[in-house]
Amino acid sequence: MITPTNLQPAGSTTDTLATPVLQVSDLTVSFPSEAGRVNAVRGVNFELFPGRTLGIVGESGSGKSVTSMAVMGLLPGYATINGSVKLNGEELLGKSDNEMSKIRGKDIGMIFQDPLSALTPVFDIGSQISEAILCHQKVSRSQAWKQAVELLDLVGIPEPQRRAKAFPHEFSGGMRQRAVIAMAIANNPRVLIADEPTTALDVTIQAQILDVIKLAQKETGAATIMITHDMGVVAGTADDVLVMYAGRPVEQSDVDSVFYHPRMPYTVGLLGSTPRVDIATEEALAPIQGNPPVLVDLPPGCPFAPRCPVAIHECITMEPNLEPVPDTGAHFAACHRSGEIEDGRINGEQMYVAPEMPEDLLAKVPREERRTVLEVRDLKKEFPLIKGAVVKRRVGTVHAVNGLTFDVKEGECFAIVGESGCGKTTTLLQIMDLKPEDGTVILDGKDSNSMSESERRKARTKIQMVFQDPMSSLNPRLTIKDIIAEPLHSLGYEGDIDARVAEMMALVGLDSSQIDRFPGHFSGGQRQRIGLARALATNPDLIVLDEPVSALDVSIQAGMLNLLDELKRKLGLSYLFVAHDLSVIRHLSDRVAVMYRGQFVEHGDVNEIFDNPQHPYTRALLSAIPIPDPEIERHRERIALDQTDLPEPVISDEGSELRRKRPVFRRTRKNKE
């Protein structure tokens, strides 16, 4: 399959490099279900070479994680697994769990997506890393503990001797992931599998974790599998790329070929759906229409054909094999028309065309002449620090939100960005409550502090919210009709509620025939559209968006961003948008504020902030965002926060405020060795 070209890790020879450390051949995995047998993996083939990184990408349900679990021998007993998985020529499929236990952690290490669930909460970090060492090395407990401390130091944990005695809940998300990486490399594995290792992390922490994984690979010489849905992460870390769809590979080659010369329409669609932090554009994204298929009783033909803009009759009748693209060398694609595709086009025409956005009703109105929908003045929120189990006493105060002042104009998207713990969500909750603890919230020209309860209730029709997780924010026992109608009933809507619900469903692109279905019957993107329809039902002036697309696949995310932009232009809506993905912020927002430890450190026009950031924290955030361009990722300079924990809020003692620590920055380069 893919053969290495020019990478030779330290201490390797050409002969060693030419021998794959892991060979996966015709791997298939299926599971029983009430609907029938789910064919989760349908013929995966790849070879993994020492010192190289294979990036496996695709939407949720494409079979990425199931493939890695099959390699590790971690699938449940009811899974049916066929094919071949060879580690250094030794077949792994068919081995008992006891036999695989001698290989897992020693020859193959794995970094899981959620570090908190990967660590045992009742044992300290050092003991858990020591256990991984004692299972595979004949060393004393004191020697294992010493190695655990050295590993924590290697992955960048400060004061490793002391922090080794800490428990998982005492670590931040980024530090927990570092501890999991230390455990994964404890026995110098030949293969390192990273399954979405940065999905739940802030961008600066993500950048640090990716650097740690590169360091771990360099120290151990391991071959690495990077499983992710983030095309920017793949561009910055992978040497080779395997694109999966509907349980099987659909494109496979080196990273430059896949990004610059994709030969499969699905890959072209993934790249076109990804917003970029380094490019300012007012054009809509070009999403992939539809949803991935259910892998039960797939019809004949290419599974991507129903979503493919260039499908032909042959695509519907016969599923293509993964074969070399003519005149490309080691570039493989599963597409009947791969030979016709060049630079994302087929016969010179774009395959994916971005939808035309309606004219912005307020585009020609200067900002200073627009109505102010929301004005916030000197907003503050404090939380007490309490100490003592029996006799509780207040020992300090956390200043979560510390004097924010901003306004949102009609037809404008104002974004707040920053790392977890900086106060973004607390700010939103204070505004949504319309009863701030300290400060002023003015909605449509009326001070919320002067409102009576009935006035405040009526004002809620003008401000609605869309939450991060669409499934947890929708009542699973209510139909879509009841969910969208709920705010209309609660806030005293006097019109025809049934007609309003149907109007909202059409507005967000949902089929009215689905009105009596339940949330569980919809995909993640559809559920988020339902949440947006509910927010729009009361005809608000301002919609508060709390990470509305972070849980969505990149192709579904693109459709949601286009919808939000379309509604803003067509209805003159205003958005207060909170997110940690600066690529999304740049694509949708007009103005942006960068938040750090409860305060804005920089705010203004989005293009001015992104093109010419003045504050070092803003520059660090922007440099940490991965760009889906391998050449840029190889040479871009990154400004890294010289701290391993998340931003800490300002804390004051009783009677005197502590001096705020300022972040320390260092410059690093993300060149691939």
C-alpha positions in Angstrom: 0.0 0.0 0.0 1.6 3.3 1.0 5.4 3.2 0.9 7.7 5.7 2.7 9.6 8.2 0.7 12.1 10.3 2.5 11.6 10.0 6.3 14.2 8.1 8.3 13.9 8.3 12.1 17.0 8.6 14.2 18.8 5.3 14.4 16.8 3.6 11.6 18.2 2.0 8.5 16.7 1.8 5.0 16.0 -1.9 5.5 14.3 -1.3 8.8 12.2 1.5 7.3 11.1 -0.6 4.4 9.7 -3.2 6.8 6.2 -2.4 8.1 5.8 -2.7 11.8 2.0 -3.2 11.5 0.1 -4.7 8.6 -3.7 -4.7 8.4 -5.2 -6.7 5.6 -8.8 -7.0 4.6 -10.0 -6.3 8.1 -13.8 -6.6 8.6 -15.8 -6.0 11.8 -19.5 -6.5 12.3 -21.9 -6.3 15.2 -25.4 -7.8 15.7 -28.2 -5.3 16.3 -32.0 -5.3 16.3 -32.1 -3.8 12.8 -29.7 -6.4 11.5 -25.9 -7.0 11.3 -23.9 -3.7 11.3 -20.9 -4.0 9.1 -18.8 -1.3 10.9 -15.5 -2.1 9.0 -15.6 -3.5 5.5 -12.1 -4.3 4.2 -9.4 -2.0 5.7 -5.9 -2.4 4.4 -2.8 -0.4 5.3 0.8 -0.8 6.3 2.4 1.3 9.1 6.2 2.0 9.0 8.5 3.0 11.8 8.8 6.7 12.6 5.8 7.6 10.3 2.4 8.8 11.2 -0.8 7.6 9.4 -3.7 9.9 9.8 -7.2 8.2 9.6 -10.0 10.7 8.9 -13.7 10.5 8.3 -17.1 11.4 9.7 -18.6 9.8 12.8 -19.6 6.2 12.1 -17.0 5.8 9.3 -15.2 3.0 11.2 -12.1 4.8 12.4 -12.2 3.9 16.1 -13.6 0.4 15.5 -10.5 -0.2 13.3 -8.2 0.9 16.1 -10.1 -1.2 18.7 -9.8 -4.3 16.5 -6.0 -3.8 16.2 -5.8 -3.5 20.0 -8.1 -6.5 20.6 -10.5 -4.3 22.7 -13.7 -5.1 20.8 -16.5 -7.0 22.7 -16.9 -10.7 22.4 -20.0 -10.5 20.2 -18.1 -8.6 17.5 -17.2 -10.7 14.4 -13.7 -9.9 13.2 -12.1 -11.3 10.1 -9.0 -10.5 8.1 -5.4 -10.1 9.3 -3.6 -7.8 11.7 0.2 -8.5 11.9 2.6 -6.8 14.3 6.2 -7.4 13.2 4.9 -10.4 11.2 3.0 -11.9 14.2 -0.8 -12.4 13.7 -2.8 -10.7 16.4 -6.4 -11.7 15.4 -7.3 -14.9 17.1 -5.2 -14.4 20.2 -6.8 -14.7 23.6 -7.3 -11.7 25.9 -4.4 -13.0 28.1 -2.1 -13.1 25.1 -3.2 -9.7 23.9 -2.6 -8.3 27.4 1.1 -9.0 27.0 1.1 -7.0 23.8 -1.1 -4.0 24.8 0.9 -1.4 26.5 4.2 -3.0 25.6 4.3 -3.3 21.8 1.1 -1.2 21.1 0.3 1.9 23.2 -3.0 3.8 22.9 -4.1 7.3 23.8 -7.8 7.5 24.3 -10.2 10.3 23.4 -11.4 11.0 27.0 -8.5 11.0 29.4 -10.7 11.2 32.5 -12.5 7.9 31.7 -9.1 6.3 30.7 -7.7 6.9 34.2 -8.9 5.2 37.4 -10.2 7.9 39.8 -9.2 6.0 43.0 -5.5 5.7 42.3 -2.9 8.4 42.0 -1.3 9.2 38.6 2.1 7.8 39.5 0.7 4.5 40.6 -1.3 4.0 37.4 1.8 4.7 35.3 3.9 2.5 37.5 1.4 -0.3 37.1 1.8 -0.1 33.3 5.5 -0.5 33.8 5.4 -3.3 36.3 3.1 -5.3 33.9 5.7 -5.5 31.2 9.1 -4.9 32.9 11.0 -6.8 35.6 11.7 -3.9 37.8 11.1 -3.1 41.5 8.2 -0.8 42.5 10.7 2.0 43.4 12.3 1.8 40.0 8.8 1.8 38.3 7.9 4.9 40.4 11.1 6.6 39.3 10.4 5.8 35.7 6.8 7.2 36.1 8.2 10.5 37.5 10.6 10.7 34.6 7.8 10.1 32.1 5.7 12.8 33.6 8.6 15.2 33.3 9.1 14.1 29.7 5.5 15.0 28.8 5.8 18.4 30.4 4.1 18.0 33.8 5.5 20.6 36.2 6.9 19.3 39.5 6.5 15.7 38.5 7.7 14.2 41.8 4.9 16.0 43.6 2.2 15.7 40.9 2.8 12.0 40.5 1.0 11.6 43.9 -2.1 13.6 42.7 -5.3 12.0 41.6 -6.9 12.4 38.1 -9.5 14.9 39.3 -6.7 17.2 40.5 -5.4 17.5 36.9 -6.8 19.7 34.2 -8.0 18.1 30.9 -4.7 18.8 29.2 -2.6 17.5 32.1 -4.7 14.3 32.2 -4.1 13.7 28.5 -0.3 14.2 29.1 -0.5 11.5 31.9 -2.3 9.2 29.5 0.4 9.8 26.9 3.1 9.0 29.5 1.3 5.7 30.3 1.1 4.9 26.6 4.8 5.3 25.9 6.0 3.8 29.3 7.3 0.6 27.6 8.6 2.1 24.4 5.9 0.6 22.1 6.5 0.0 18.5 3.0 1.3 17.6 1.2 4.3 19.1 -2.5 4.8 18.4 -4.0 8.2 19.2 -7.8 8.1 19.0 -9.1 11.7 18.8 -6.6 12.7 21.5 -7.4 16.5 21.3 -11.1 16.6 20.6 -12.2 17.8 24.1 -9.3 20.2 24.6 -8.8 23.9 24.0 -6.8 25.0 21.0 -3.6 25.9 23.0 -3.8 22.7 25.0 -4.4 20.8 21.8 -1.3 22.3 20.3 0.7 21.3 23.3 -0.6 17.7 23.3 0.2 17.3 19.6 3.7 18.5 20.4 4.0 16.0 23.2 2.8 13.2 20.9 5.5 14.2 18.4 8.1 14.2 21.2 6.9 10.7 22.4 7.2 9.4 18.8 10.7 10.8 18.5 11.8 9.3 21.9 10.3 5.8 21.2 10.7 5.7 17.4 7.1 4.4 17.3 4.9 4.3 14.2 1.8 6.3 15.0 -1.8 6.2 13.9 -3.6 9.5 14.4 -7.4 9.1 14.3 -9.2 12.4 14.0 -12.0 14.3 12.1 -9.9 17.6 12.2 -8.3 18.1 8.8 -5.9 20.7 10.2 -4.6 18.2 12.8 -4.0 15.7 10.0 -2.2 18.3 7.9 0.2 19.1 10.7 0.9 15.6 12.0 0.5 13.0 9.3 2.9 11.6 6.8 0.2 9.4 5.1 -3.5 9.7 5.1 -6.3 7.1 5.0 -9.8 8.6 4.4 -12.7 6.3 5.5 -16.3 6.3 4.6 -19.0 3.8 5.4 -16.6 1.4 7.0 -13.9 1.2 4.3 -11.0 3.3 2.9 -12.0 5.5 0.0 -8.7 7.4 -0.5 -5.1 6.6 0.6 -1.8 8.4 -0.1 0.8 10.7 1.3 -0.5 13.8 3.0 0.5 16.3 0.2 -1.3 14.2 -2.4 -4.5 13.9 -0.4 -4.7 17.6 0.5 -3.5 19.1 -2.8 -4.7 16.5 -5.3 -7.7 14.7 -3.8 -9.1 12.1 -6.2 -12.3 11.0 -4.3 -15.3 13.4 -4.2 -15.8 12.7 -0.4 -12.2 13.9 0.3 -12.9 17.0 -1.8 -16.1 17.6 0.2 -14.3 17.3 3.5 -11.7 19.8 2.6 -14.2 22.2 1.1 -16.3 22.1 4.3 -13.5 23.2 6.5 -13.3 26.9 7.4 -9.8 28.3 7.7 -8.5 30.7 10.3 -5.9 32.2 7.9 -8.3 33.2 5.1 -11.0 35.9 5.3 -13.9 35.2 3.0 -17.6 36.2 2.8 -18.5 33.2 0.7 -20.5 30.3 2.1 -18.9 26.9 2.7 -19.6 24.1 0.3 -20.9 21.3 2.5 -21.5 17.7 1.7 -25.3 17.2 1.4 -27.0 14.4 3.3 -25.8 12.1 6.0 -23.6 9.0 6.2 -25.5 5.7 5.5 -26.6 3.2 8.2 -24.3 0.2 7.8 -27.0 -2.4 7.8 -28.0 -4.0 4.5 -26.2 -1.5 2.3 -27.7 -1.3 -1.2 -25.4 -2.1 -4.2 -23.2 0.6 -5.5 -21.0 3.2 -3.9 -22.2 4.1 -0.4 -21.3 7.8 -1.1 -23.3 7.9 -4.3 -26.5 9.4 -2.7 -24.4 12.4 -1.5 -22.0 12.6 -4.4 -22.5 15.6 -6.8 -20.9 13.7 -9.7 -22.3 10.2 -9.4 -23.1 8.3 -12.6 -25.1 5.2 -13.3 -22.1 3.0 -12.6 -21.8 4.4 -9.1 -25.3 3.2 -8.2 -24.9 -0.3 -9.5 -21.3 -1.3 -8.5 -19.2 -0.3 -5.5 -15.7 0.8 -6.6 -12.6 -0.9 -5.2 -9.7 1.0 -3.7 -7.3 1.1 -6.7 -4.3 3.1 -7.8 -5.2 6.3 -9.7 -3.5 6.2 -13.1 -0.3 8.2 -13.4 -0.1 9.0 -9.7 2.2 6.4 -8.2 1.0 5.4 -4.7 -2.3 7.3 -4.7 -5.3 5.1 -4.2 -9.0 6.0 -4.6 -12.3 4.1 -4.5 -14.1 6.1 -7.2 -15.2 5.2 -10.7 -14.3 8.8 -11.8 -11.0 9.2 -9.9 -9.1 9.6 -13.2 -11.3 12.6 -14.2 -10.8 14.5 -11.0 -8.0 17.2 -10.9 -7.5 19.9 -8.2 -11.0 19.3 -6.7 -12.7 19.7 -10.1 -14.1 17.3 -12.7 -13.8 18.2 -16.3 -12.7 21.7 -15.1 -15.9 22.3 -13.1 -16.2 22.5 -9.3 -17.8 19.5 -7.8 -19.2 21.3 -4.7 -20.7 24.7 -5.2 -21.3 26.9 -2.2 -25.0 28.0 -1.9 -25.7 31.6 -2.7 -26.4 33.7 0.4 -29.3 36.1 0.4 -28.5 39.8 0.3 -27.6 41.2 3.8 -30.4 43.6 4.6 -28.2 45.7 6.8 -24.9 45.5 4.9 -25.1 49.1 3.7 -26.1 50.5 7.1 -23.0 51.7 9.1 -22.6 50.0 12.4 -23.0 53.3 14.4 -26.4 53.8 12.8 -27.8 50.4 13.7 -30.1 49.7 16.6 -28.3 48.4 19.7 -29.8 45.0 20.5 -27.7 44.2 23.6 -25.5 46.4 25.7 -23.5 45.1 28.7 -21.7 47.4 31.1 -19.2 46.5 33.8 -20.6 42.9 34.1 -19.1 41.0 37.1 -19.7 37.6 38.6 -17.9 36.3 41.7 -17.8 32.9 43.4 -16.7 32.3 47.0 -13.9 30.0 47.9 -15.0 27.8 50.8 -12.7 25.8 53.0 -13.4 23.2 55.7 -15.5 20.1 56.0 -17.3 20.7 59.3 -16.7 24.4 60.0 -16.8 26.1 56.6 -15.2 29.5 56.1 -14.6 31.7 53.2 -11.0 32.0 52.3 -11.1 33.9 49.0 -13.1 34.9 46.0 -13.0 33.8 42.3 -13.6 36.7 40.0 -15.1 34.6 37.1 -16.3 37.7 35.1 -14.4 40.8 35.9 -15.9 44.0 34.5 -17.0 43.3 30.9 -18.4 46.0 28.7 -19.6 45.5 25.1 -22.6 45.9 22.8 -24.2 43.9 20.0 -25.8 45.8 17.1 -28.7 44.7 14.9 -27.7 42.1 12.3 -24.3 41.6 13.8 -22.5 38.5 15.2 -20.4 39.3 18.2 -18.1 36.4 19.3 -16.3 35.7 22.6 -13.4 33.4 22.4 -11.0 32.0 25.0 -10.0 28.8 26.7 -12.1 26.8 29.1 -12.3 28.5 32.5 -11.9 32.0 31.2 -15.6 33.0 31.9 -17.3 32.8 28.5 -20.2 30.6 29.6 -20.6 32.4 32.9 -21.0 35.6 30.9 -23.7 34.1 28.8 -25.6 32.8 31.8 -25.5 36.2 33.5 -26.9 37.8 30.3 -29.6 35.1 29.8 -30.7 35.4 33.4 -31.5 39.2 32.9 -30.6 39.7 36.6 -26.8 40.2 36.7 -25.1 39.9 40.1 -23.2 43.1 39.4 -23.3 45.3 36.3 -25.9 46.3 33.7 -27.6 44.3 30.9 -29.6 46.4 28.5 -31.9 44.5 26.1 -33.5 46.5 23.3 -32.9 49.7 25.2 -34.4 48.6 28.5 -32.3 48.0 31.6 -33.0 44.5 32.9 -32.3 45.6 36.5 -35.4 47.9 36.3 -37.7 45.2 34.9 -40.5 43.6 36.9 -40.9 39.8 36.8 -43.6 40.1 34.1 -41.5 42.4 32.0 -38.5 40.2 32.3 -40.6 37.2 31.3 -41.9 39.1 28.2 -38.3 40.2 27.4 -37.2 36.6 27.1 -39.1 36.4 23.8 -36.4 38.7 22.4 -33.4 36.6 23.6 -33.1 32.9 23.0 -30.3 30.4 23.3 -28.9 27.4 21.3 -26.8 25.0 23.4 -23.6 23.0 22.7 -25.0 19.5 22.9 -28.2 19.2 20.9 -29.2 15.8 22.4 -29.0 16.9 26.1 -30.8 20.1 25.3 -33.8 18.4 23.7 -36.4 16.4 25.8 -36.2 12.9 24.4 -39.8 12.2 25.4 -41.3 15.1 23.4 -41.9 15.2 19.6 -40.3 17.8 17.5 -43.6 19.6 17.3 -43.8 19.8 21.1 -40.2 20.9 21.4 -40.5 23.8 19.0 -43.9 24.8 20.4 -42.6 24.7 24.1 -41.3 28.4 24.2 -44.5 29.6 22.4 -46.7 28.0 25.1 -44.4 29.2 27.9 -44.2 32.8 26.8 -47.8 33.3 25.8 -47.7 33.3 22.0 -51.1 34.4 20.7 -50.9 33.2 17.0 -51.4 29.8 15.4 -48.8 27.6 17.1 -49.1 24.8 14.6 -48.5 27.1 11.7 -45.6 28.7 13.5 -43.9 25.3 14.2 -44.3 24.3 10.5 -42.8 27.7 9.4 -39.8 27.3 11.7 -39.1 23.7 10.5 -39.1 25.0 6.9 -36.9 27.9 7.8 -34.1 25.7 9.2 -34.4 23.1 6.4 -36.3 20.3 8.2 -39.0 18.2 6.5 -42.5 19.0 8.0 -43.4 15.3 7.6 -41.0 14.6 10.5 -42.9 16.8 12.9 -44.2 13.9 15.0 -40.8 12.1 15.4 -38.6 12.2 18.5 -35.1 13.6 18.8 -33.5 10.2 18.9 -34.6 9.6 15.3 -32.4 12.5 14.0 -28.7 13.0 13.3 -26.6 15.5 15.3 -26.9 18.2 12.7 -30.6 17.8 12.4 -31.0 17.9 16.2 -29.0 21.2 16.3 -31.4 22.6 13.6 -34.3 21.6 15.8 -32.7 23.5 18.7 -32.3 26.5 16.4 -35.9 26.3 15.3 -37.0 26.3 18.9 -34.9 29.4 19.5 -36.3 31.2 16.5 -39.9 30.4 17.4 -40.5 33.5 19.5 -39.1 35.8 16.8 -36.1 37.0 18.9 -33.8 39.9 18.1 -30.8 38.1 19.7 -29.8 34.5 19.7 -27.1 33.3 22.1 -25.0 30.5 20.7 -22.9 28.4 23.1 -20.5 26.3 21.1 -23.3 25.3 18.6 -21.2 23.4 16.1 -18.4 21.9 18.3 -20.1 18.5 18.5 -20.7 18.2 14.8 -18.7 16.6 12.0 -17.0 19.0 9.7 -19.4 18.5 6.8 -22.5 18.9 9.1 -20.9 21.9 10.7 -20.5 23.6 7.4 -24.3 23.3 6.7 -25.1 24.7 10.1 -22.7 27.7 9.7 -24.3 28.4 6.3 -27.8 28.3 7.9 -26.8 30.7 10.7 -25.3 33.1 8.1 -28.3 32.9 5.9 -30.7 33.7 8.8 -28.6 36.6 9.9 -28.7 38.1 6.5 -32.3 37.4 5.7 -33.9 38.2 9.1 -31.5 40.8 10.5 -30.8 38.5 13.5 -28.0 39.3 16.0 -25.8 36.6 17.5 -23.8 36.5 20.7 -21.5 33.6 19.8 -19.2 31.7 22.1 -16.7 29.1 20.7 -13.1 28.0 21.1 -12.7 27.2 17.3 -11.3 30.4 15.8 -11.8 29.1 12.3 -15.5 29.0 12.9 -15.4 32.5 14.6 -13.7 34.1 11.6 -16.1 32.6 9.1 -19.3 33.7 10.9 -18.5 36.7 13.1 -18.3 40.5 12.5 -16.7 41.4 15.7 -14.7 39.4 18.3 -13.6 39.7 21.8 -10.7 37.6 23.2 -11.3 36.7 26.9 -8.7 35.7 29.4 -9.3 35.1 33.1 -12.5 37.0 33.2 -11.6 40.0 31.2 -11.4 41.0 27.5 -7.7 41.5 26.5 -8.5 42.5 22.9 -11.7 43.1 20.9 -12.7 44.7 17.6 -13.4 43.9 14.0 -12.8 40.2 13.3 -10.5 40.6 10.3 -8.4 43.3 12.1 -8.0 41.1 15.2 -7.2 38.0 13.1 -4.8 39.7 10.6 -3.1 42.0 13.1 -3.4 40.7 16.7 -1.9 43.0 19.3 -2.1 41.0 22.5 0.3 38.1 23.0 -2.5 35.9 24.2 -4.5 36.5 21.0 -1.4 35.7 19.0 -0.9 32.4 21.0 -4.5 31.4 20.3 -4.3 32.1 16.6 -1.0 30.3 16.2 -2.4 27.2 17.9 -5.2 26.7 15.4 -4.3 24.0 12.9 -4.6 24.9 9.3 -5.7 22.3 6.7 -2.6 22.9 4.6 0.4 20.6 5.1 3.0 23.1 3.6 1.8 25.9 5.9 1.8 23.6 8.9 5.4 22.6 8.3 6.8 26.1 8.4 4.4 28.2 10.5 5.7 29.6 13.8 3.7 28.8 16.9 3.6 30.9 20.0 3.0 28.5 22.9 1.8 29.3 26.4 4.5 28.2 28.8 2.0 26.7 31.2 0.4 23.3 31.3 -2.8 24.1 33.1 -5.9 26.0 31.9 -6.3 29.7 32.5 -7.0 30.4 36.1 -9.6 32.9 37.3 -8.5 35.9 39.3 -8.6 35.0 42.9 -8.5 37.5 45.8 -7.9 36.8 49.5 -10.4 38.2 51.9 -9.4 41.9 52.2 -6.8 42.0 49.4 -6.7 41.0 45.8 -3.8 38.8 44.6 -1.7 40.0 41.8 -2.7 38.3 38.6 -0.2 36.1 37.0 0.6 37.0 33.4 1.2 34.2 30.9 4.7 33.5 29.7 5.2 32.8 26.0 7.8 31.1 24.0 8.1 30.7 20.2 8.4 27.2 18.7 8.4 25.9 15.2 6.1 23.1 14.0 8.5 21.8 11.3 8.2 18.1 10.7 11.5 16.4 11.3 
